[in-house]
Amino acid sequence: MITLTGLAWLLIFQSLGEVLTRLLHLRLPGPVIGLLLLVAALRLERVRAPVGAAAEVLLSHFSLLFVPVGVGVITHLDLLAQYGLRLLVVLLLSTWLGLIVTALVLRRLLRGGQGEDPAA
Amino acid sequence: MQDFVQLWVYLSATPLFGLTATLVTYVLAQAFYHQMQQAPWANPVLWTVLTLALLLWVSHTPYPTYFSGAQFIHFLLGPAVVSLAWPLWQRRTQLVDRFRPLLVAALVGGTTAGGSAVLIAWALGLPPSLLRSLAPKSVTAPVAMGIAEQLGGVPALAAVFAVLTGLVGAISAKYLFDALGPFTPCERGFALGVSAHGIGAARAMQVHPDAGAYAALALGMQVILSSLLIPLIARLF
């Protein structure tokens, strides 16, 4: 029941996000506005416990939610036939660059900050 | 036999088919993944997508027919994005303590991932409509679709690129980090969340609790930053 209450809260915040982004002509997607509002609302105990329960369920099966869109690749087979190899190169290289750069920057900034006092 | 064919024609056209096929295939792929000690190449999303794509192709089932059932799963992406507020809230002390390093890493890493995709694609001579759909590829699928739409790309294509990017990250990150070595689970997880969004983060969550926590944190930050920044940057061109 607590998970259902949490799901209800998530849907309420998503709906709020959709309404706000349309009324105010914001450039943020509705769920992102919902996310920001929910972060603020998590101070409230009655929101926090149910949302936590629902979030744990949804996020632990997050990768399942990408399957329907992923299967959509079959509607773009002509595109893959035409550009497949080049697209593969783009996806591989850019994802690896993103992974490495993020990890290196974070390592540098986190260890750089702590590494000064022990004077190794 | 004739009855059987008629039965299949009836069942395959109902939403029940897409939903059942997706869930059953995913549960089997998940079991296989655990059987293989969670080896990166045994990624459950990869094998589920491949199996279902093959199934649709062999049975001549149109994608919209499949999606009429699968949309019930797809729909949950929205609430799942909203629920990223939870990991952000849970790690709020780390987020505040390490705000600058995390923000800089997310910005630089995210820009590298999206920017290099557009640059490499442009250098390889891919058409502009593809470039616009590639820009948000490191953002989690539903948000990537929204951004691509604003950029004049093809939302459905952007979502496919996002899923493929997530798969590349989830499958290859371990080997990449091991080779370029030593990275802590926090750094690995955060990088997966920034560069390979939800699918990368899902992998991080399964492998190590610290990696998972930082991946979820990165995912939340990435979604907010990219939906703010990508349309702004794109307006410059």
Interface residues (C-beta under 8 A of the other chain):
Chain A: L7 L10 L11 F13 Q14 G17 R27 L28 P29 G30 P31 V32 G34 L35 L36 L38 V39 L42 R48 V51 G52 A54 A55 E56 L58 L59 S60 F62 S63 L64 L65 F66 V67 P68 V69 G70 V71 G72 V73 I74 T75 H76 L79 Y83 R86 L87 V89 V90 L91 L92 L93 S94 T95 W96 L97 G98 L99 I100 V101 T102 A103 V105 L106 R107 L109 L110 G113
Chain B: G18 T22 T25 Y26 P44 V45 T48 V49 L52 A53 L56 W57 Y63 Y66 F67 A70 Q71 I73 H74 L76 L77 G78 P79 A80 V81 V82 S83 L84 A85 W86 P87 L88 W89 Q90 R98 R100 P101 L102 V104 A105 A106 V108 G109 G110 T112 A113 G114 S116 A117 I120 A121 L124 G125 L126 L130 L134 K137 S138 A141 P142 V143 G146 I147 Q150 A156 L157 A159 V160 F161 A162 V163 L164 T165 G166 L167 V168 G169 A170 S172 A173 L176 F177 L180 F183 T184 C186 E187 R188 F190 A191 L192 V194 S195 A196 G198 I199 A201 A202 R203 M205 A216 A218 G220 V223 I224 S227 L228 P231
